Amino acid sequence: MNRHVWLLALCQALLNTGNVLLVSVNALIGLQLAPASEWITLPVAFQFIGLMLATIPASLIMQRIGRRNGFFLGNLIGFSGALLCLLALQQRSFVLFCTGTALLGVGIGFGMLYRFAAVEVCNKGYESRAISMVMVGGVIAAILGPNLAVHSRDFEFGADFSGAFAVLAGLYLLALVLLTQIRIPPMQQGTNGEVRPLRQILLQPRFLLAVIVGMTSYAVMNLLMTATPLAMDRCGYAFSSAANVIEWHVLGMYLPSFFTGQLIRRFGEVRLMLCGAIIMLVCIGINLHGVSEWHFWSALFLLGLGWNWMFICATSFLTRAYRPAEKARTQAANEFLVFGTVTFSALAAGWLESSLGWQAMNALMIPVVGFTLLAILLLEPLRRQQEVPQPAGVS
């Protein structure tokens, strides 16, 4: 791994630290500002709406102005969103806070492409390891994010939780400094060779498998993660306990990245996707079993591990679904579908937890994960059949 991969990993670490900080405080802020319990997680939903709306423009903008300039733009938008959230808390404006989280989502939408940039700067043959190493930055986030959420409460700027957004603004500024040291080659415009219609690309079994696993892993993980602080609050746990559970969850999300790349090379993406989905089912089983602090943190740790294997494998799988000329459009379509689904999960989290309850919400996730297991088992043989190299002389 060269220095540019490691710098991208640090940028991803700062982005993820901010995301974990947001996860720790957003739902609780919604609890204070929302006009009704059904809207508690609306700020989280707006964050993912911003992310979803940014996915297609981010890839196309980067194709035109370059990866690094695109990351600069995304961090500046995220910085503006953090300042707007800080102002919203001071004015106790729920609408303004949702607007700020939407801008933060746009910034995150640009930052989610760090993993694809790592593929472009790494040495040939190390693509899956480069993706894993960029995701390793989340280990820093797992430790810093919840602790920043807890300790920033001592630095209030006229409102509860306002210190968290001052810290968040600082993280975006630090990322801007790191980006000045990164060199990323221009994205290939793809004027040479045939470019397939987007419909043909999206209907490939490889693309369908990658996007289904990506959507399920991120949506289920996000829904349960977003609802966890609310469920723990209803069970009478202190904010510090919820932050500790989120810390273990994020460690589960990113700590395995140290060896996920090697596991992919040894066992292949499909087997690891299957293992990740089974681990998610184990997580749901633990949540259904009880609501002790042990249940929360062990289940959320396993949820993170399942997400890691499924999402990194889906990303690695996707990079072989397109030709260089098709990169921007295919990545944009994947990000839009994945984070569009995540947006709905964020919007539903507060309503499901408040209306159905924590355990009923977990039970609803069983058929969702089960569908993904079935999709892997059905689409993988079809992909193998379609991608078998033709014998010489066969047209």
Backbone torsions as a table, in degrees:
resi	resn	phi	psi	omega
1	MET	NA	126.6	-179.6
2	ASN	-86.3	174.7	-173.3
3	ARG	-63.5	-28.6	-178.8
4	HIS	-69.1	-34.8	175.3
5	VAL	-63.8	-42.6	-179.8
6	TRP	-67.3	-36.7	176.8
7	LEU	-66.9	-38.9	175.1
8	LEU	-63.8	-35.8	176.8
9	ALA	-63.4	-38.9	177.7
10	LEU	-66.5	-40.7	176.7
11	CYS	-62.3	-42.2	177.0
12	GLN	-63.3	-36.8	178.7
13	ALA	-62.3	-42.7	178.5
14	LEU	-66.0	-41.3	177.9
15	LEU	-61.6	-46.2	-178.5
16	ASN	-68.2	-34.8	176.4
17	THR	-59.7	-44.9	176.4
18	GLY	-62.7	-38.9	179.6
19	ASN	-64.6	-43.1	179.8
20	VAL	-65.4	-40.6	176.4
21	LEU	-58.4	-43.0	178.7
22	LEU	-63.9	-43.5	179.2
23	VAL	-59.4	-38.0	-177.0
24	SER	-68.2	-29.6	-172.0
25	VAL	-115.9	-23.2	-170.4
26	ASN	-60.0	-49.3	-177.2
27	ALA	-65.6	-35.0	179.5
28	LEU	-71.0	-33.9	173.9
29	ILE	-66.5	-41.8	175.9
30	GLY	-59.4	-36.5	177.8
31	LEU	-61.5	-33.1	179.8
32	GLN	-81.3	-38.2	-170.4
33	LEU	-101.6	-24.2	-173.4
34	ALA	-64.6	141.2	179.4
35	PRO	-71.9	-19.4	178.9
36	ALA	-151.0	158.2	-175.7
37	SER	-63.2	-28.0	-179.7
38	GLU	-65.7	-19.3	-175.6
39	TRP	-104.0	12.1	-176.2
40	ILE	-57.8	-43.6	-177.6
41	THR	-95.3	15.0	176.9
42	LEU	-59.5	-40.2	176.0
43	PRO	-59.2	-36.4	176.2
44	VAL	-66.0	-41.4	178.9
45	ALA	-63.0	-41.7	178.3
46	PHE	-63.8	-34.6	175.8
47	GLN	-59.1	-44.2	-178.2
48	PHE	-79.1	-24.6	171.7
49	ILE	-64.0	-45.1	176.0
50	GLY	-59.9	-41.9	179.0
51	LEU	-62.6	-46.6	-178.6
52	MET	-61.6	-44.4	-178.8
53	LEU	-68.0	-22.7	-178.8
54	ALA	-84.7	-19.3	-169.2
55	THR	-59.4	-50.3	-178.8
56	ILE	-70.1	-50.2	178.3
57	PRO	-59.5	-36.8	-176.9
58	ALA	-60.1	-47.1	-179.9
59	SER	-64.8	-42.0	-178.4
60	LEU	-71.1	-37.8	176.8
61	ILE	-63.5	-41.9	179.8
62	MET	-66.3	-32.7	176.6
63	GLN	-64.3	-31.2	-178.2
64	ARG	-86.4	-43.1	-173.5
65	ILE	-109.1	-3.6	179.1
66	GLY	99.7	154.0	-178.7
67	ARG	-60.3	-51.0	-172.5
68	ARG	-62.7	-44.2	178.3
69	ASN	-63.3	-35.2	176.4
70	GLY	-64.8	-39.4	177.2
71	PHE	-67.3	-36.9	174.2
72	PHE	-57.6	-48.3	-178.6
73	LEU	-60.9	-45.3	-179.2
74	GLY	-61.5	-41.2	179.4
75	ASN	-68.1	-34.6	177.0
76	LEU	-66.8	-38.8	177.2
77	ILE	-66.0	-42.2	178.1
78	GLY	-62.9	-40.0	177.1
79	PHE	-59.9	-43.4	178.4
80	SER	-62.9	-39.7	179.1
81	GLY	-64.2	-38.7	178.7
82	ALA	-63.7	-42.3	178.7
83	LEU	-65.4	-38.1	180.0
84	LEU	-67.3	-39.1	176.7
85	CYS	-63.5	-39.0	177.6
86	LEU	-60.8	-44.6	177.3
87	LEU	-63.9	-39.9	-179.1
88	ALA	-63.2	-39.6	178.5
89	LEU	-66.0	-38.7	178.8
90	GLN	-64.9	-33.5	-179.7
91	GLN	-95.9	-0.8	-178.0
92	ARG	52.3	46.5	-178.9
93	SER	-106.2	112.4	179.9
94	PHE	-67.0	-41.2	-179.3
95	VAL	-63.5	-46.0	179.9
96	LEU	-64.6	-36.7	179.0
97	PHE	-65.5	-42.1	177.3
98	CYS	-62.8	-37.3	177.1
99	THR	-63.4	-42.2	178.4
100	GLY	-63.5	-42.1	179.7
101	THR	-68.3	-29.3	175.1
102	ALA	-63.5	-42.5	176.6
103	LEU	-64.4	-39.1	175.5
104	LEU	-60.4	-39.0	177.9
105	GLY	-63.0	-39.2	176.6
106	VAL	-60.8	-44.7	178.5
107	GLY	-61.4	-40.5	178.3
108	ILE	-66.1	-36.4	178.7
109	GLY	-58.2	-39.7	174.8
110	PHE	-68.3	-42.9	-176.4
111	GLY	-67.1	-25.6	178.9
112	MET	-63.6	-14.6	179.6
113	LEU	-86.0	1.2	175.6
114	TYR	-55.6	-37.9	-175.7
115	ARG	-67.2	-33.3	176.6
116	PHE	-73.8	-35.1	177.1
117	ALA	-62.6	-35.5	179.2
118	ALA	-61.5	-36.7	178.4
119	VAL	-62.8	-33.7	-175.7
120	GLU	-79.4	-19.4	-178.1
121	VAL	-108.1	-7.6	-177.4
122	CYS	-84.6	168.1	176.6
123	ASN	-72.4	149.1	-176.6
124	LYS	-61.1	136.8	-180.0
125	GLY	94.5	-6.5	-177.6
126	TYR	-115.7	24.4	-174.6
127	GLU	-60.8	-48.1	-177.8
128	SER	-65.5	-35.4	177.9
129	ARG	-69.4	-35.4	178.4
130	ALA	-64.6	-42.2	177.3
131	ILE	-60.9	-44.7	-179.9
132	SER	-62.3	-42.4	-176.4
133	MET	-68.2	-34.8	175.2
134	VAL	-64.9	-38.6	179.2
135	MET	-70.4	-20.4	177.6
136	VAL	-59.6	-26.6	177.5
137	GLY	-54.0	-22.0	178.4
138	GLY	-66.6	-20.0	177.2
139	VAL	-63.0	-42.0	175.5
140	ILE	-61.3	-42.1	-179.6
141	ALA	-62.2	-37.7	-178.4
142	ALA	-61.0	-35.0	-178.7
143	ILE	-85.6	-46.5	-175.2
144	LEU	-73.7	-43.7	-172.1
145	GLY	-55.3	-59.3	-179.3
146	PRO	-63.8	-36.6	179.5
147	ASN	-67.5	-38.4	175.2
148	LEU	-64.0	-38.1	179.1
149	ALA	-62.4	-41.4	-178.7
150	VAL	-71.7	-50.8	-172.7
151	HIS	-76.6	-24.1	178.7
152	SER	-69.3	-14.2	177.5
153	ARG	-67.9	-17.2	177.2
154	ASP	-79.7	-10.8	-177.8
155	PHE	-119.3	73.8	-178.1
156	GLU	-86.7	143.2	177.9
157	PHE	-115.6	61.3	177.1
158	GLY	88.9	1.1	-179.9
159	ALA	-162.7	153.4	177.5
160	ASP	-63.8	138.7	180.0
161	PHE	71.4	0.8	-178.3
162	SER	-66.0	-30.9	178.6
163	GLY	-60.6	-30.9	179.8
164	ALA	-61.2	-37.0	-176.9
165	PHE	-81.9	-23.8	170.8
166	ALA	-66.8	-41.7	176.1
167	VAL	-63.5	-42.1	-179.8
168	LEU	-59.9	-42.3	177.3
169	ALA	-60.1	-39.5	178.3
170	GLY	-64.3	-35.8	178.6
171	LEU	-64.4	-40.1	178.4
172	TYR	-66.0	-38.4	177.9
173	LEU	-64.5	-40.0	178.9
174	LEU	-64.4	-38.6	177.4
175	ALA	-62.8	-37.7	177.7
176	LEU	-61.3	-38.0	178.0
177	VAL	-65.3	-44.8	-179.7
178	LEU	-62.5	-37.3	-177.8
179	LEU	-62.5	-25.6	179.2
180	THR	-66.8	-17.2	-177.6
181	GLN	-99.4	1.3	-175.7
182	ILE	-103.1	138.2	174.6
183	ARG	-119.1	121.6	-179.7
184	ILE	-122.2	129.5	-179.8
185	PRO	-62.9	151.8	179.3
186	PRO	-59.3	144.4	175.8
187	MET	-69.2	135.8	-178.5
188	GLN	-66.0	129.0	-178.0
189	GLN	-76.7	-25.3	173.3
190	GLY	76.6	39.0	176.0
191	THR	-79.4	-17.7	179.4
192	ASN	-94.2	136.4	176.1
193	GLY	87.7	167.1	-176.8
194	GLU	-79.2	137.5	175.0
195	VAL	-109.8	119.7	-176.9
196	ARG	-73.9	154.6	173.3
197	PRO	-60.6	146.8	-177.3
198	LEU	-59.5	-37.9	179.7
199	ARG	-58.1	-41.3	-179.7
200	GLN	-65.3	-38.0	178.8
201	ILE	-66.4	-44.9	-174.6
202	LEU	-70.5	-23.6	-178.0
203	LEU	-90.0	0.9	175.3
204	GLN	-64.2	138.9	174.9
205	PRO	-56.0	-34.9	179.0
206	ARG	-63.2	-46.2	179.6
207	PHE	-65.8	-44.6	-178.5
208	LEU	-60.4	-42.7	179.8
209	LEU	-64.9	-44.5	-179.6
210	ALA	-62.4	-43.9	-174.7
211	VAL	-74.8	-34.6	177.7
212	ILE	-65.8	-45.3	178.9
213	VAL	-65.2	-41.1	178.7
214	GLY	-63.1	-44.1	-179.5
215	MET	-64.4	-48.3	-177.2
216	THR	-64.9	-47.8	-176.6
217	SER	-60.1	-44.6	-176.3
218	TYR	-75.4	-39.4	-177.2
219	ALA	-68.6	-46.2	179.7
220	VAL	-65.0	-45.1	178.6
221	MET	-59.6	-46.0	-176.5
222	ASN	-66.7	-39.7	-178.9
223	LEU	-63.8	-48.4	-178.3
224	LEU	-69.8	-38.0	178.9
225	MET	-64.9	-44.0	-178.7
226	THR	-65.0	-37.8	-177.0
227	ALA	-79.9	-18.8	-175.0
228	THR	-59.3	-49.4	178.3
229	PRO	-58.4	-34.7	178.4
230	LEU	-68.3	-44.5	179.9
231	ALA	-63.4	-41.1	179.9
232	MET	-68.3	-36.1	177.2
233	ASP	-63.8	-40.8	178.8
234	ARG	-67.4	-28.1	178.7
235	CYS	-83.8	-1.1	175.1
236	GLY	91.2	12.1	179.5
237	TYR	-80.1	149.8	179.2
238	ALA	-73.5	159.0	179.1
239	PHE	-57.8	-37.9	-179.7
240	SER	-63.0	-33.6	177.7
241	SER	-67.3	-43.0	177.9
242	ALA	-63.6	-40.0	178.5
243	ALA	-64.0	-36.8	178.4
244	ASN	-66.1	-39.7	177.4
245	VAL	-64.2	-42.7	178.2
246	ILE	-62.9	-37.3	178.1
247	GLU	-60.2	-46.5	178.9
248	TRP	-65.5	-36.5	177.9
249	HIS	-62.0	-46.3	-177.5
250	VAL	-69.6	-32.7	172.1
251	LEU	-60.3	-42.0	176.5
252	GLY	-63.2	-33.1	179.4
253	MET	-69.1	-38.6	-167.8
254	TYR	-118.4	-25.7	179.9
255	LEU	-58.9	-39.6	178.5
256	PRO	-63.0	-14.9	-178.7
257	SER	-61.5	-19.8	176.2
258	PHE	-61.2	-29.3	-177.6
259	PHE	-125.8	-1.0	-179.9
260	THR	-61.0	-39.7	178.6
261	GLY	-59.5	-43.4	178.5
262	GLN	-66.7	-37.0	178.0
263	LEU	-65.3	-37.3	177.3
264	ILE	-62.7	-44.2	-179.1
265	ARG	-64.7	-32.0	-176.9
266	ARG	-85.9	-44.4	-172.5
267	PHE	-108.6	-16.9	-178.3
268	GLY	91.1	156.2	-175.7
269	GLU	-66.7	-38.9	-173.0
270	VAL	-64.8	-44.3	179.6
271	ARG	-63.2	-38.8	-179.1
272	LEU	-70.7	-35.0	174.1
273	MET	-60.0	-44.6	179.4
274	LEU	-61.3	-44.2	178.3
275	CYS	-62.1	-41.1	179.3
276	GLY	-61.7	-41.9	179.8
277	ALA	-65.8	-39.7	178.4
278	ILE	-64.8	-39.6	178.1
279	ILE	-63.4	-37.5	176.4
280	MET	-62.3	-38.1	177.5
281	LEU	-65.7	-37.1	175.9
282	VAL	-62.8	-42.3	177.0
283	CYS	-57.0	-46.5	-180.0
284	ILE	-62.3	-40.2	178.4
285	GLY	-60.6	-40.0	178.0
286	ILE	-65.6	-42.6	178.5
287	ASN	-62.6	-34.5	178.6
288	LEU	-73.7	-21.9	-175.3
289	HIS	-76.8	-33.0	-177.8
290	GLY	-177.2	176.2	-176.8
291	VAL	-127.3	28.5	173.1
292	SER	-72.3	166.0	178.8
293	GLU	-61.7	-34.8	177.3
294	TRP	-61.6	-42.1	178.7
295	HIS	-60.6	-44.5	-177.7
296	PHE	-62.9	-50.2	-172.5
297	TRP	-75.4	-34.4	178.3
298	SER	-68.8	-41.1	179.0
299	ALA	-65.5	-43.3	-178.6
300	LEU	-69.4	-32.4	175.2
301	PHE	-64.0	-45.9	178.9
302	LEU	-65.9	-35.4	176.2
303	LEU	-59.3	-42.7	178.1
304	GLY	-64.3	-41.7	179.6
305	LEU	-63.9	-44.7	178.4
306	GLY	-60.5	-42.4	177.7
307	TRP	-61.9	-43.7	-178.1
308	ASN	-56.5	-51.8	-177.6
309	TRP	-66.4	-40.9	-178.2
310	MET	-70.6	-45.1	-173.2
311	PHE	-74.3	-42.3	178.9
312	ILE	-66.0	-41.3	177.9
313	CYS	-63.9	-40.3	178.7
314	ALA	-63.2	-40.3	178.5
315	THR	-64.8	-47.0	179.2
316	SER	-62.0	-42.0	179.1
317	PHE	-61.0	-40.7	-176.6
318	LEU	-65.2	-33.7	-174.0
319	THR	-64.4	-11.9	177.0
320	ARG	-107.2	14.8	179.1
321	ALA	-97.0	-4.4	-176.4
322	TYR	-139.4	156.5	172.9
323	ARG	-85.6	162.3	-179.0
324	PRO	-52.8	-37.9	-178.4
325	ALA	-69.6	-19.2	-176.1
326	GLU	-99.6	4.1	-171.1
327	LYS	-56.7	-55.6	-172.0
328	ALA	-61.3	-46.2	-177.1
329	ARG	-67.7	-40.4	-177.8
330	THR	-68.6	-44.6	177.6
331	GLN	-62.4	-40.4	179.4
332	ALA	-62.5	-43.7	179.4
333	ALA	-63.3	-43.2	178.8
334	ASN	-61.3	-48.3	-178.0
335	GLU	-63.5	-39.0	-179.6
336	PHE	-64.4	-44.8	-178.7
337	LEU	-67.2	-44.1	-178.5
338	VAL	-64.2	-51.4	-173.2
339	PHE	-82.7	-16.7	168.4
340	GLY	-65.0	-42.6	176.8
341	THR	-65.1	-40.9	179.3
342	VAL	-62.6	-36.5	178.6
343	THR	-59.5	-45.5	178.9
344	PHE	-65.2	-36.0	178.9
345	SER	-66.5	-37.6	178.4
346	ALA	-66.9	-40.1	179.1
347	LEU	-66.9	-35.5	-176.7
348	ALA	-80.3	-21.0	-171.4
349	ALA	-57.7	-50.5	-178.0
350	GLY	-64.6	-42.7	-179.7
351	TRP	-65.5	-44.9	-179.3
352	LEU	-63.9	-43.3	-178.1
353	GLU	-67.1	-39.0	-177.0
354	SER	-79.8	-31.3	-175.2
355	SER	-95.3	-42.0	-177.3
356	LEU	-97.4	-29.7	-176.7
357	GLY	100.3	160.8	-173.9
358	TRP	-61.3	-47.8	-174.2
359	GLN	-73.2	-37.8	177.0
360	ALA	-64.0	-38.1	178.0
361	MET	-63.2	-40.5	177.0
362	ASN	-63.9	-41.0	-179.7
363	ALA	-60.7	-34.4	179.2
364	LEU	-64.8	-22.8	-178.0
365	MET	-80.0	-15.3	-178.2
366	ILE	-61.4	-50.7	178.4
367	PRO	-65.6	-28.0	178.7
368	VAL	-65.0	-48.6	178.9
369	VAL	-68.7	-36.2	177.4
370	GLY	-61.2	-39.8	176.5
371	PHE	-60.1	-39.4	-179.3
372	THR	-66.8	-41.7	175.7
373	LEU	-57.8	-44.0	179.4
374	LEU	-64.0	-41.2	179.8
375	ALA	-62.0	-41.1	178.7
376	ILE	-61.8	-46.3	-176.8
377	LEU	-66.8	-30.4	-178.6
378	LEU	-87.9	-39.5	-174.5
379	LEU	-80.3	-30.6	-177.4
380	GLU	-63.0	-45.6	175.6
381	PRO	-61.3	-37.9	178.1
382	LEU	-64.2	-40.7	177.9
383	ARG	-63.0	-44.5	179.9
384	ARG	-60.4	-40.0	-179.5
385	GLN	-65.0	-41.8	-177.5
386	GLN	-74.3	-29.0	-174.3
387	GLU	-98.2	7.8	176.1
388	VAL	-65.8	126.0	-179.1
389	PRO	-60.7	138.1	178.5
390	GLN	-72.9	139.1	175.9
391	PRO	-62.9	155.0	-179.3
392	ALA	-58.1	136.1	177.6
393	GLY	89.6	-7.5	178.3
394	VAL	-92.9	126.0	-177.9
395	SER	-91.4	NA	NA
